[in-house]
Amino acid sequence: MSSLANNEIVALREVPGKGKGLIATHRILKGTRVLSEEPIIRIPEDTPDSPALRASLRRQVDELTSDQRRAFLSMCNIYPGEADSQYLGIFRTNALPIESGSGIFLAACRINHACDNNAQKAWNEGIKRHTVHALRDIDKGEEITITYISILNNRRTRQEALRKKFKFTCSCNLCSLPPHLSAESDRRLDEILRLDARIGRDGLVGILSDPKRVLGYVDQQVRLYNEQTLDDVGLPRAFFDAAQITVAHGDLARARVFTERAAAGWLVLEGDDSPRVLNAKKLAQDPSSHDTYGNSTAWRTAVDDVPQGLDSNEFENWIWKREKENEPEQLGILRNQVIFPSFLQLPDETDVDDDFFKSRDGVNYRPWRHWCFLAEIVDFATIVRLHMEVKDVAGIIPLSFYTDRRGSEIELSQLCKGYTIAVLYAQQHAFAFSEPGIRHEDPTFFKVCLLFLCSQLSCGIFLICLVALTTDIPTVIRQLAGAERPSPEVFYGSEWHENMSRVRETGYIFEEVCEVLAVLVL
């Protein structure tokens, strides 16, 4: 399939609003190799614009057949200028990556972009060809699309990158989602990036010192990928990361399963002759040949120590070493990650996150909505200030008190392992000598929820905290239902103490209001 002339499954057609593009002429099944072609022009990596570069381009274009030259010159050029730079402009607009540089491919370079692309491009070093594979089943008449940039970026970042580099605004299905769905997608993509940074930050040292935490990061990443889109192109890399973590501690059983999953994913993206696929299959047969094997035996298992007879959920719990969930069923309400974000979803205090903060004057930023961080106390100590180790789905997180009283305002009776803390408007803080955590400065936003700590936090108890923070219970019901957004200023009002007493003294409020709020917050 070196050219479109003898390609039976795709054809070059006019695409409304996009010029030319590749269209499926038959139904294409997931994993099918759509294209495989050699470059007709190539330039080494990081070659600066120079007379020598332009001369090389002219020579390569002159050596093309008349049909190839005509096809090359008909490609888009977003860098118009003098005639002498025409070849370079076309190359810069359309070139795709190859082994150590970029190349022009007559068919692949005609494929248009979509952030929710249905095909994946790759350079196959084994056969020295550029390949394109179907990420999912593609219907006859459907346009073939690839992504020109990383789809892990949120919508705003994607749009800015495409406008800057390719001079167009993307209107694909992902970029055209309704605002609330687009915001949900962006939160997932941002968290995937944060998790990726955490996974790779400490390298092998992190894997060896805290493998359960790092494996948990990968587990979260996989769940987010699957929420974003099934069979995401990032999944094989995540599975391979999990294989490296488990095999580093001698767990050959899990390493084999994870490596098999990575190989299966890359097979769809790159084909069975891809060096990456061949290497992954080889590692799956002998996980002990992983580079990280032998550093630890803490999780040692044999290759065949894979449990049998488990259902899919039980197997996933086993392979990811998930702890058994012993929380009350009513805690499902607290899974709302917009209101109760995990640590990795919290805004970074060094950056202004538009999803959490707004400004009226462009200088001063304040929360524009409410969020609350929930975690379980794992350990605590007081030397200079109160310091806690707390646990949420992201793992163990340090929380230090930088209040005026350095945490001494917290009653000793409330400092118990297993109790649940709630921090309003929490932000990520980069501590100098420990993992990133939370630097807590305002006792008001911590004290409220500590008043209700118990070893098994109930949904109802926490929702009463939210009610107590408002001046009017009917109002908070309307606000949480979406009729209006509550203003963070209510937390500074004197009515808080009145509402706290009201909640304590009026027992019927507990069951009645919590029942309503439990439905509305979902």
Secondary structure by P-SEA (a helix, b strand, c coil): cccccccccbbbbbcccccbbbbbccccccccccbbbbbcccccccccccaaaaaaaaaaaaaccaaaaaaaaaccccccccccaaaaaaaaabbbbcccbbbbbcccccbbbbccccbbbbbcccccbbbbbbcccccccbbbbbbcccccccaaaaaaaaaaccccccccccccccaaaaaaaaaaaaaaaaaaaaaaccaaaaaaacaaaaaaaaaaaaaaaaaacccccaaaaaaaaaaaaaaaacaaaaaaaaaaaaaaaaaaacccccaaaaaaaaaaaccccccccccccccccccccccccccaaaaaaaaaccccccccccccccccccccccccccccccccccccccccccccccccbbbbbbbbbccccccccccccccccccbbbbbbcccccccccccccccccbbbbbcbbbbbbccccccccccccccccaaaaacccccccaaaaaaaaaaacccaaaaaaaaaccbbbbcccccccaaaaaaaaaaaccccaaaaaaaaaaaac
